[in-house]
Amino acid sequence: MTESISDLLPGLRRLGMGQRRMTMTDMTYGSGVSESSGDVHSFPKKSMPARNAYQLIHDSLKFDGDPTLNCATFLTTWMEPEAEKLIMENLGKNRVDIDEYEATERIHQRCLAHLHELWSGEQGKDATGTVVVGSSEGIMLGGLAMKWRWRQRRQAAGKDASRPNIVFGANAQVALEKTARYFDIESRLVPVSAESHFCLDTRKALEMIDENTIGMYVILGSTYTGHYEDVEEMARLLDKLQEETGLDVPIHVDGASGAFVAPFAHPDLRWDFRVPRVVSISTSGHKFGLTYPGIGWVLWRAPEYLPDGLTFELSYLGGVEKTFTLNFSHPACFMIAQYYQFIRFGREGYARVMNACMYHARLMSVALEATGAYECISDMHRPRGQHGFSEETRLAAADLFAKTLNVSCSGADPAPNQPFNYGLPEVAFRFTDWFIEKHPTANQDVISTLMRVRGWIIPNYPLPPDTDRLRVMRVVIKEASSEDFVNRLVRDLMWATQTMLDTQSQTLGEALSTPLAKNTSTSDLAHSIARSGNISMSDNMKHSHWQGILDKIGELKDSKAQQPKMELLDNGSKKSVYEKSC
């Protein structure tokens, strides 16, 4: 009897077939790709079994943070299983092949029609726009369109068109500056300040405009602090400027986040095509559009605002197609997932999600300020018209938040948002001046690092130029951020803060030696802290209040050992003394 098929078919032996031998590539662990060997820097010479390749990459990616606990990102980190199924079913489709994927193109046009209506486009008119990879591409296309229209006007008038400039706030996201640099447009950055809420100062912006200004970027939702820039006020000033000088300066709204928040949470705010000077709007579908990364949108008011020179016709995909995107091939699956979200949620569902995000962001803001250790640079939790942190604005915000808890309305009703300032569900916060005065060595970078011990990713970054002496931490509240999420986040911030203070008189190992009590419940914690700070507090009261909060979350030891104490000292040559409290 033959021992193998190779004995019958000798030719197969030369092909390496017929006999099964154990090789190094059969071993998942033991044949891995190694950084130290340098093999990750050259193209692999040999193949490996699929299960090995998968396992190696799978294990390597375990070193990434948890997307759900990534408080820095605005991007969507969760979608329903049905949406994920649609994504998987359509991974191989290229969105630009409209002749081959006719049904996909119909979905594209439906999404554009939905956004045209959502952003108050002219009724009865077709939408002019396109899906893009993200709002950055949309911003660039909006800027290019404004440049081309400005250049056409200048050339028609026989004027020089070689020195275009564009005006926007110094708080702009990098995509705005990329547009200017990549397409030879001078950036004119408007300085920001606390008085302008760390975003566009409309009066200063007006001073930077001249005959070479192609347009303005106005941001609906600053990355730094979540504030909305005032589109309607900027348009009013530009209208007046045109009356006085003849300069016609259009506005592109960078609605990367806010264009999917404002229509549902703040429908009374005029920022979209209701403002005649707004000629184009861009947004990220993968932020508050509730879709996984890889999707954005840009729409123009009407076809005349998209110059013909930016549009190309091609026929080599089977039919005649017009294209005006920077990127050509584009996965269709995320656009299909966006359409799923549109028809799945509708206006009611999106409103419920955005209202919940606003509520949870306000809860966290009020709770943080109630501790006395933190103040919010973001103002979305304050009564409309009040900005900046003070004991007065803190109490006003806490009082208003408590009142809205008793308002009976549908989860889709934006009424609870109306008494508050406009803004994204973003919490930008820092140590209070009082806390820094009492604890001069306090360091927000330490807080950010300690929070990673608990799995949280919270950035600590400087504010825009001219205000960059201030550093803030940021938490973006998203669809998957529940009230339990906020409770645990506040608890861990309190733990990190006290641990940082403990390290001033101990080693970090000693300070971390006693973790949170495992049986301590976080239920209703943020509300409890928020309620505890609804009275004005002196400095001495703030100290005892802080100790009460630590006791509430189980940070103080329940033992016969000496209890932690803080020696209250003026800010001088001596520093505060702390004993171990966790």
Secondary structure, DSSP 8 states (H G I E B T S, - for coil): --SSHHHH-HHHHHTT-S-----GGG-SSSS---TTTTGGGS--SS---HHHHHHHHHHHGGGS--GGGBTT--S-----HHHHHHHHHTTT-BTT-TTT-HHHHHHHHHHHHHHHHHTT--TTS--EEEEESSHHHHHHHHHHHHHHHHHHHHHHTT---S--EEEEETT--HHHHHHHHHTT-EEEEE---TTTTTS--HHHHHHT--TTEEEEEEEBS-TTT--B--HHHHHHHHHHHHHHH-----EEEE-TTGGGTHHHH-TT---STTSTTEEEEEEETTTTT---SS-EEEEESSGGGS-GGG-EEE-TTSS-EEE--S----BSHHHHHHHHHHHHHHHHHHHHHHHHHHHHHHHHHHHHHHTSSEEES--TTSBTT--S--HHHHHHHHHHHHHHTT----TT--GGGTTB----SEEEEEE-HHHHHH-TT--HHHHHHHHHHTT-B--EEE-STTSTTSEEEEEE--TT--HHHHHHHHHHHHHHHHHHHHTTTS-HHHHTSS---TT---TTHHHHHHHHT-S---HHHHHHHHHHHHHHTT-S--SSS----B----SSSS---B----
